[in-house]
Structures are given as C-alpha cells and as structure tokens.
Amino acid sequence: MKKIILSLGVLSLLVTSYTFADEKPKEESVSLITVANNLDSAGYKNIYEIERKGKKYDVIVVNPNSGDKTKLVIDAKTGRVPKPIKINNIGVLKALAIAQENGCKNITKAENGRKAVEIKCTDKDRNKHTLIIDVQTGKVIKNRGKKEKSEK
C-alpha cells in the first residue's frame, strides 16, 4: 500500500512538472509609468488617458504640433512612442485675422476642423457671413454671405 501511495505521489509530481515546463513564459512589458515618461520625452505633455489592453496601451494625448486630441496605440513590449505628426495648421488665431482681412467686424463663432476653420461673423453693414478657411493654406474657400432684410 505504501508503494502505491508513494508511486502516485511521484507520478503527480512528474505530471505537475511537465505541465509547468510546457507553459510559455509571459512576455515582458513596460510599465504604465514608463509609457507616461516615454510620452513626455516625445513631446506629449498633455496626457488624458493611458489604458493597458492586452499587448498594447491605448493613449489619448494632445498633439503638441496641432493642439488636437490624438489617440495613440503603443506596443506594451517596447513602450516605443511615435513622434508627434507635424501638421501645418494655421490655427484659429490666424484664421480670425484672415476673417478680419475679409471684412468680418463682429465674429460670433470660430471652429477649427481637420480641413477648415469655420468663422461666423457680420460685416460693417451687419450682413451675416460664414467663412470657410483652409487650415493648410489660409485661403478662404467659401464666403457664404447673407444680407439683412431691410426694414420697411
């Protein structure tokens, strides 16, 4: 009886050892803190979110060149952060100056989009205008003007 128990114990130990030897070791990955430091070093100073999802980190940051919120996917194994994409975007401030050069006196809205800045304004005669300004070139793509109805 002692031989059977001893044999079962040895057999159990061998099976357990074989099972652990067959498992693949987990891949090493960088910590979330390392990813945050890498983001900072790459120029991403405004970090909104970092979340580990399997073999990657999903990150939401502000692109320092464009000012836009950007989603990055970072390999959890390397932690390598892509350099910010430089975007030749004129920005809202420059678009406001262009709008004034095109007759806008009272500006009520300025919205920066991916391809254009939309400016809503009135001219000196209180006619309403919507200017669409290309963010790459700064040229006015459209000027939709509406004249005020004259009073009777």
C-alpha positions as CSV (number, residue, x, y, z in Angstrom):
1,M,0.0,0.0,0.0
2,K,2.9,2.4,0.8
3,K,4.4,1.7,-2.6
4,I,1.1,2.6,-4.3
5,I,0.8,6.0,-2.4
6,L,4.5,6.7,-3.0
7,S,4.1,5.9,-6.7
8,L,1.0,8.1,-7.0
9,G,2.9,11.0,-5.3
10,V,5.9,10.7,-7.7
11,L,3.6,10.4,-10.7
12,S,1.7,13.5,-9.6
13,L,4.9,15.5,-9.2
14,L,6.1,14.4,-12.6
15,V,2.8,15.4,-14.3
16,T,2.8,18.8,-12.5
17,S,6.5,19.4,-13.5
18,Y,5.7,18.5,-17.1
19,T,2.7,20.9,-17.2
20,F,4.7,23.9,-15.9
21,A,7.5,23.2,-18.3
22,D,5.1,23.1,-21.2
23,E,3.7,26.6,-20.4
24,K,5.2,29.6,-22.3
25,P,6.6,32.3,-20.1
26,K,4.7,35.6,-20.1
27,E,6.2,38.3,-22.3
28,E,7.9,41.1,-20.5
29,S,6.2,44.5,-20.9
30,V,6.9,48.1,-19.9
31,S,5.0,49.7,-17.1
32,L,2.4,52.3,-17.5
33,I,4.7,54.8,-15.7
34,T,7.4,54.0,-18.3
35,V,4.9,54.7,-21.1
36,A,4.0,58.0,-19.5
37,N,7.6,59.0,-19.2
38,N,8.2,58.0,-22.9
39,L,5.2,60.1,-23.9
40,D,6.6,63.1,-22.0
41,S,10.1,62.6,-23.6
42,A,8.5,62.5,-27.1
43,G,6.8,65.9,-26.5
44,Y,3.3,64.8,-25.4
45,K,2.9,66.9,-22.3
46,N,-0.9,66.8,-22.0
47,I,-1.9,63.1,-21.4
48,Y,-5.6,62.5,-21.0
49,E,-5.7,58.7,-20.7
50,I,-3.4,55.6,-20.7
51,E,-5.0,52.2,-20.6
52,R,-3.4,48.8,-20.9
53,K,-5.3,46.5,-23.3
54,G,-3.6,43.2,-23.8
55,K,-0.4,43.7,-25.8
56,K,-0.8,47.4,-26.2
57,Y,-1.5,50.7,-24.5
58,D,-4.3,52.9,-25.8
59,V,-3.4,56.5,-25.1
60,I,-5.2,59.8,-25.6
61,V,-3.0,62.9,-25.7
62,V,-2.8,66.3,-27.2
63,N,-0.6,66.6,-30.2
64,P,1.8,69.3,-29.4
65,N,2.0,70.5,-33.0
66,S,-1.7,70.7,-33.8
67,G,-3.3,71.0,-30.4
68,D,-5.8,68.2,-31.4
69,K,-6.6,65.3,-29.1
70,T,-5.0,62.2,-30.6
71,K,-5.3,58.5,-29.9
72,L,-2.0,56.6,-30.0
73,V,-1.6,52.8,-29.8
74,I,1.7,51.8,-28.1
75,D,3.3,48.4,-28.1
76,A,3.3,47.2,-24.4
77,K,6.5,45.2,-25.0
78,T,8.6,48.1,-26.3
79,G,6.8,51.1,-25.0
80,R,8.0,53.0,-28.1
81,V,6.1,56.2,-28.7
82,P,5.7,57.7,-32.2
83,K,6.9,61.2,-32.7
84,P,4.2,63.8,-33.0
85,I,3.0,64.4,-36.5
86,K,3.7,68.0,-37.6
87,I,0.6,69.5,-39.0
88,N,0.7,72.7,-41.0
89,N,-2.4,74.1,-39.4
90,I,-2.9,77.8,-39.4
91,G,-4.9,77.7,-36.2
92,V,-7.9,79.7,-35.0
93,L,-5.9,82.9,-34.2
94,K,-4.5,83.2,-37.7
95,A,-8.0,82.3,-39.2
96,L,-9.5,85.2,-37.1
97,A,-7.0,87.6,-38.6
98,I,-7.8,86.3,-42.1
99,A,-11.6,86.8,-41.4
100,Q,-11.0,90.4,-40.4
101,E,-8.9,91.0,-43.5
102,N,-12.0,89.7,-45.4
103,G,-14.4,92.2,-43.9
104,C,-15.6,90.5,-40.7
105,K,-16.2,93.0,-37.9
106,N,-18.2,91.1,-35.3
107,I,-17.1,87.5,-35.0
108,T,-19.5,85.2,-33.2
109,K,-18.0,81.8,-33.8
110,A,-14.7,80.2,-34.7
111,E,-14.4,76.4,-35.1
112,N,-11.3,74.6,-36.0
113,G,-11.9,71.4,-38.0
114,R,-9.5,68.9,-39.6
115,K,-9.6,70.6,-43.1
116,A,-11.0,74.0,-42.4
117,V,-11.8,76.7,-39.9
118,E,-15.4,78.0,-39.9
119,I,-15.9,81.6,-38.9
120,K,-19.3,83.2,-38.4
121,C,-19.4,86.9,-38.4
122,T,-21.1,90.1,-39.5
123,D,-19.6,92.8,-41.7
124,K,-19.7,96.6,-41.2
125,D,-23.2,96.6,-42.7
126,R,-24.4,93.9,-40.3
127,N,-24.6,91.3,-43.1
128,K,-24.0,87.8,-41.8
129,H,-21.2,85.7,-43.3
130,T,-19.8,82.2,-42.8
131,L,-16.2,82.0,-43.9
132,I,-14.6,78.6,-44.6
133,I,-10.8,78.9,-44.4
134,D,-8.4,76.1,-45.5
135,V,-6.2,75.1,-42.5
136,Q,-3.2,74.3,-44.7
137,T,-3.1,77.4,-47.0
138,G,-5.1,80.0,-45.1
139,K,-7.2,80.7,-48.2
140,V,-10.9,81.5,-47.9
141,I,-12.6,78.5,-49.6
142,K,-16.2,79.8,-49.2
143,N,-17.7,83.0,-48.1
144,R,-21.4,82.5,-47.6
145,G,-22.9,85.9,-47.0
146,K,-26.5,86.8,-46.1
147,K,-27.7,90.3,-46.4
148,E,-30.0,91.6,-43.6
149,K,-33.6,92.3,-44.7
150,S,-34.2,96.0,-45.0
151,E,-36.7,97.4,-42.6
152,K,-40.0,98.8,-44.0
